[in-house]
């Protein structure tokens, strides 16, 4: 089982649903036994929702997206990147 510091490190990825299955399951298992991290998760959810409501989505400008995709394509492990 993961500890609280590891749970906190995974929290935003968990909220964004970008954790792979095993790390997400470990996070869920931790939440089953840790009220503190459950509170942190709820706070983070509310904070994320509040910011999204007030700011709204910010699209990435097309030229910046193209530059980022180009840089990622040049990486040696670019075959691992899915877009």
N, C-alpha and C positions, 0 to 999 in steps of 0.2 A: 504494500500500500504506500502511496505517496504521502509526504508530510505537508504541512501548511505552506512553507515557503515554495515548494514545488507546485502546489495547487494555485497559489497566487501567480506564479510565472505562467501557468497555463490558462488562466482565467479569461483573458481577452480573446485568445485563440478559440477557447471553448464557446464564448459568446458569439464569435463570428463564424462558428461551425467550421473551423479550418483545422481542428485537431484530427489526427488519424484515429481509427477506431480504438486501438488499445489505449493510447493516452487519454482519450475521452472516457473510456470505461473506468480507467484508474481514477480519473477526476470524479466521476459519478460515485464510485465506491468511497472516496474520501468524503464527499458531501453527505453520504449516508451516516457518517459518524462524527462530523465536525460542524457544530452549530456556528462557530465563528466564521468559517469559510462560507457557510450558507448565507450568513449575513453579508459578507463581503460580495458574494455573487449577486444577491438581491440589490445591494447598493450599486454595484457596477451596471446591472441591467437598467435600473432606474436612471442612472446618470447617462448612460448611453442613449436611452430613449429621450431624455430631456434635451440632450445636445442635438440629437437628430431632429426633434420637433422644432427646435429654435433655429438651427442652422440649415437643415435640409441637406440633401446629397450635394456634394461638390464634384462635378464632373472633371475628369482630367482633360486638359486641353489636348487636342489631337497631336500637336507637334511634340508635346512632352511624352505622350503615350508611345509615339513612334520611336523617340529616342530611348525610352526605357526598354521597349521591346527589342530594339537593336542591341543595347548593352547586354540584355539577358541572353540574346541569341549568340553573343560572342563568348559567353562563359563556357568553360570546358565541360561543365555538367548540364549544358543547355538541353540535352535530351530528356532530362528529368523535369524540366519546366513545362507545364501545360497551360496554355492560355486560350 
